[in-house]
Amino acid sequence: MRTTKRLNREESQARTRELLMRSAASCFAKVGFEGTSVDEIAENAGFSRGAFYSNFADKHEILLALLQRHLAHDLRDFEAIVAESTSFDTFAEKVAARYRELGDNPDWCLLMVEFQLRVSRADKTNDVFARLYTDYRHTVSRLIARAFTRFGTKGQLTPADLTVTLIALSHGLALERAASKNALPMALTGKAMKALLIGAARDSGAP
């Protein structure tokens, strides 16, 4: 007879926390941060309101936890792309492939839009969400600068400007796709990213 392993206290809490985070991501993507209640997050995950507050102080804390994990994963992938690429064209292709993968999960793109809205409404620059977003942009910019240096490429846009443009393009296309009820192909974002990177860069020796 097959026996079911009983989760210990730490494993059970980690599982509960993970299910609550998945529920929050889904709810925020569907109806927005402001339109989602703690009760909805808990109920959608199959838990009580008390279970939510045993793991998170409020909606802001669970949104922050979601974003910290997602952005950390995104930066690890971006760093690996820079390290594994053998040319700037390869780098651009790998970045395009990465954004095509993100297109397969449009909820994350919509969640990032919620994040940007939260940052834009912050009343101070040292807000934890604003700091997280600033650190994320700066890290992506440094990675793009590393790629420029490694492949002897000089961008017509600075790494900082190119970072902002890439983020804006990916999020804008995610909103367009959502507004068109997924009529736009997911591959479009990847293609647009590759065209932007190739078009925004030139060989350092070019006139």
C-alpha positions in Angstrom: 0.0 0.0 0.0 1.3 3.4 -1.0 1.8 5.8 2.0 1.4 9.5 1.8 4.2 11.5 3.3 3.0 13.9 5.9 4.4 17.4 5.6 6.1 18.8 8.6 5.3 22.3 9.9 7.8 24.1 7.8 6.9 22.2 4.6 3.2 22.8 5.2 3.7 26.5 5.7 5.9 26.7 2.6 3.2 25.0 0.6 0.5 27.3 1.9 2.6 30.3 1.2 3.2 29.1 -2.4 -0.4 28.4 -3.1 -1.4 31.9 -1.7 1.2 33.5 -4.0 -0.1 31.7 -7.0 -3.6 32.7 -6.2 -2.6 36.3 -5.7 -0.7 36.4 -9.0 -3.8 35.1 -10.8 -6.2 37.5 -9.1 -4.0 40.5 -9.6 -3.7 39.7 -13.3 -7.4 39.2 -13.7 -8.9 42.2 -11.8 -5.9 44.3 -10.7 -4.3 44.9 -7.4 -6.9 47.3 -6.2 -9.8 45.1 -7.3 -8.5 42.1 -5.4 -9.3 41.4 -1.8 -7.5 39.3 0.8 -10.6 37.1 1.1 -10.5 36.4 -2.6 -6.8 35.5 -2.6 -7.3 33.1 0.4 -10.5 31.5 -1.0 -9.1 31.0 -4.5 -6.1 29.2 -2.9 -8.4 27.1 -0.7 -7.6 28.7 2.6 -9.1 30.9 5.2 -8.5 34.6 5.8 -6.5 33.6 8.9 -4.2 31.5 6.8 -3.4 34.5 4.6 -2.5 36.7 7.6 -0.4 33.9 9.1 1.9 34.3 6.1 1.6 37.9 4.8 0.8 41.2 6.5 -1.3 42.5 3.7 -1.7 42.6 -0.1 1.3 44.8 -0.5 3.5 42.2 1.1 2.4 39.3 -1.1 2.7 41.5 -4.2 6.3 42.4 -3.1 7.1 38.7 -2.5 5.8 37.8 -5.9 7.8 40.5 -7.7 11.0 39.9 -5.8 11.0 36.3 -6.8 10.0 37.0 -10.4 12.6 39.7 -10.9 15.3 37.7 -9.3 14.5 34.8 -11.7 14.4 37.2 -14.6 17.8 38.7 -13.8 19.4 35.2 -13.4 18.1 34.3 -16.9 19.4 37.6 -18.3 22.8 37.1 -16.8 23.0 33.6 -18.2 22.1 34.9 -21.6 25.0 37.4 -21.5 27.4 34.7 -20.3 26.3 32.0 -22.9 26.1 34.3 -26.0 28.9 34.1 -28.5 28.1 37.3 -30.4 25.7 40.2 -30.2 23.4 38.6 -32.7 23.3 35.5 -30.5 22.6 37.7 -27.5 19.7 39.4 -29.3 18.3 36.0 -30.3 18.4 34.7 -26.8 16.8 37.8 -25.4 14.0 37.4 -28.0 13.6 33.8 -27.0 13.3 34.8 -23.3 10.6 37.3 -24.1 8.8 34.7 -26.2 8.7 32.4 -23.1 7.3 35.3 -21.0 4.6 35.7 -23.7 3.5 32.1 -22.8 2.6 33.4 -19.4 0.9 36.7 -20.0 -0.2 36.9 -16.3 3.3 37.9 -15.4 3.4 40.7 -17.9 0.1 42.0 -16.5 1.5 41.6 -13.0 4.5 43.7 -13.9 2.1 46.4 -15.2 0.4 46.3 -11.7 3.8 46.7 -10.2 4.6 49.7 -12.4 1.3 51.3 -11.4 2.1 50.7 -7.7 5.5 52.4 -8.2 4.0 55.3 -10.1 1.5 55.9 -7.2 4.2 55.8 -4.5 4.5 59.1 -2.6 8.2 58.8 -2.0 11.2 57.7 -3.9 12.5 55.4 -1.1 9.3 53.3 -1.3 10.2 49.6 -1.2 8.5 49.0 -4.5 10.2 52.0 -6.2 13.6 50.8 -4.9 13.0 47.3 -6.2 12.1 48.6 -9.6 15.1 51.0 -9.7 17.5 48.2 -8.7 16.0 45.9 -11.4 16.4 48.5 -14.1 20.0 49.3 -13.1 20.9 45.6 -13.0 19.5 45.0 -16.5 21.3 48.1 -17.7 24.6 46.8 -16.4 24.1 43.4 -18.1 23.3 45.1 -21.4 26.4 47.3 -21.0 28.4 44.1 -20.3 27.1 42.6 -23.5 28.1 45.7 -25.5 31.6 45.6 -24.0 32.0 41.9 -24.6 31.0 42.0 -28.2 32.6 45.3 -29.1 29.2 46.9 -29.8 28.3 50.5 -29.2 24.6 51.1 -28.8 22.8 54.0 -30.5 20.9 54.0 -27.2 22.7 53.9 -23.9 22.3 50.7 -21.9 20.0 52.6 -19.5 17.8 54.0 -22.3 17.7 50.6 -24.0 16.6 48.9 -20.8 13.7 51.3 -20.3 12.7 50.9 -24.0 12.8 47.1 -23.8 10.7 47.0 -20.6 8.2 49.5 -22.1 7.9 47.5 -25.3 7.4 44.2 -23.7 4.8 45.5 -21.3 3.0 47.6 -23.9 2.7 44.5 -26.2 1.4 42.5 -23.3 -1.4 45.0 -22.7 -2.1 45.0 -26.5 -2.4 41.3 -26.5 -4.7 41.3 -23.5 -6.8 44.0 -25.0 -7.1 42.1 -28.3 -8.2 39.0 -26.3 -5.0 37.2 -27.3 -5.5 37.8 -31.1 -1.9 39.1 -31.3 0.7 36.2 -31.6 2.9 35.6 -28.6 5.9 35.5 -30.8 5.5 39.1 -31.7 7.2 40.3 -28.5 10.3 38.2 -29.1 10.5 39.4 -32.7 10.1 43.1 -31.7 12.8 42.7 -29.0 15.3 41.2 -31.4 14.6 44.0 -34.0 15.0 46.7 -31.3 18.3 45.3 -30.0 19.8 44.8 -33.5 18.6 48.2 -34.7 19.8 50.0 -31.6 23.3 48.7 -31.8 26.1 49.0 -34.3 29.8 47.8 -34.4 32.0 50.2 -32.5 34.1 50.6 -35.7 31.2 51.5 -37.9 31.0 55.1 -39.2 
